[in-house]
Amino acid sequence: MNQKISVIVPIYKVENYLHRCVDSIINQTYTNLEIILVDDGSPDNCPMICDKYVKKDSRIRVIHKKNGGLSDARNAGINIATGEYIGFVDSDDYISLHFYQRLMNVMKVSDSDIVECEIKKFKDNDKIYDIENNQLDFITFNTDEAMEDLILGNTLSVTVWNKLYRRDIVEKLRFKVGKTNEDDFYTYLAFNNANKISKLDEELYYYLQREDSIMGKSYKLNRLDEIEAKYERLKFIEKNYKNLILLAKKDVMFGCLYAYQQLLLNGQKTDIKRGKAILKKYVENVLFTKEDYMNLDTKNKIWMKLEKKSLQCTCRLRNFLNIGI
């Protein structure tokens, strides 16, 4: 059965990129789409462009709303989505014409609940050639395996936009409003709801690296949202995945190290002081048992104990040694 996919596109100040993005969705080889354009109070020509698209394609729905940020826009799209599957595309990016057909093929063959593909990063002037592939080269994880892989950052990615979700997996989930690293708060919860997650070894999502993007700027305090997400995930892991607790603890601790190292190198003085206080609390709240330390290798044990004694000194040492930056 050719089931419907709801594609949610949050839109804000992207008039130079919006046509490319929406056209790549309209022209998908998988045609049973509901395309939800969420104008998040964009002050440029995006609202008008969205309204013009509604007249061109009956599959397109538009929401015009007060600016509330990326998470709020995605949530607004989820609230009205009617498809059996849900996908997200950021409006400055675009996708291969075969993106949803390929992900749906893997979904059916593997009986997965979530399928993701590889990401092709590009800059404004780069040319990308859309080549159709007839073979499906993918790997499938069960829930425990996927959660472990996500923490390790190996094969599966935390990003939501290179994925296709079965609706019932995510229909009750919402993005955390006001956070910079919104995907970090969301993806592990989606994985927890899924029985199978597959990764297609094919670059089908085209991610624009913008110099003016939030993540492209100097290291600021809002980037510490990522550590908050890691800590929330640790609390969730402690309740639901006992075998992954130590791994999640290390992830928070090394996340704090990396974040403070970056603040020392690329942050404002006021941000460094405030960031240290925030990160120090997370470090103090991650509790290591004697058994935990016994299960750490020597190198990790040293870093964890040093960080517990002094986050600042440990980060200055790592920056001096050029470790992890």
Stockholm file with secondary structure:
# STOCKHOLM 1.0

chainA/1-325         MNQKISVIVPIYKVENYLHRCVDSIINQTYTNLEIILVDDGSPDNCPMICDKYVKKDSRIRVIHKKNGGLSDARNAGINIATGEYIGFVDSDDYISLHFYQRLMNVMKVSDSDIVECEIKKFKDNDKIYDIENNQLDFITFNTDEAMEDLILGNTLSVTVWNKLYRRDIVEKLRFKVGKTNEDDFYTYLAFNNANKISKLDEELYYYLQREDSIMGKSYKLNRLDEIEAKYERLKFIEKNYKNLILLAKKDVMFGCLYAYQQLLLNGQKTDIKRGKAILKKYVENVLFTKEDYMNLDTKNKIWMKLEKKSLQCTCRLRNFLNIGI
#=GR chainA/1-325 SS CCCCEEEEEEESSCTTTHHHHHHHHHTCSSCCEEEEEEEESCSSSHHHHHHHHHHHCTTEEEEEECCCCHHHHHHHHHHHCCSSEEEECCTTCEECTTHHHHHHHHHHHHTCSEEEEEEEEECTTCCCCCCCCCSCCEEEEEHHHHHHHHHHTSSSCSCSTTEEEEHHHHTTCCCCTTCSSHHHHHHHHHHHHCSEEEEEEEEEEEEECCTTSGGGSCCCGGGGHHHHHHHHHHHHHHHHCGGGHHHHHHHHHHHHHHHHHHHHHHSCHHHHHHHHHHHHHHHHHSCCCHHHHHHSCHHHHHHHHHHHHCHHHHHHHHHHTTCCC
#=GC SS_cons         CCCCEEEEEEESSCTTTHHHHHHHHHTCSSCCEEEEEEEESCSSSHHHHHHHHHHHCTTEEEEEECCCCHHHHHHHHHHHCCSSEEEECCTTCEECTTHHHHHHHHHHHHTCSEEEEEEEEECTTCCCCCCCCCSCCEEEEEHHHHHHHHHHTSSSCSCSTTEEEEHHHHTTCCCCTTCSSHHHHHHHHHHHHCSEEEEEEEEEEEEECCTTSGGGSCCCGGGGHHHHHHHHHHHHHHHHCGGGHHHHHHHHHHHHHHHHHHHHHHSCHHHHHHHHHHHHHHHHHSCCCHHHHHHSCHHHHHHHHHHHHCHHHHHHHHHHTTCCC
//
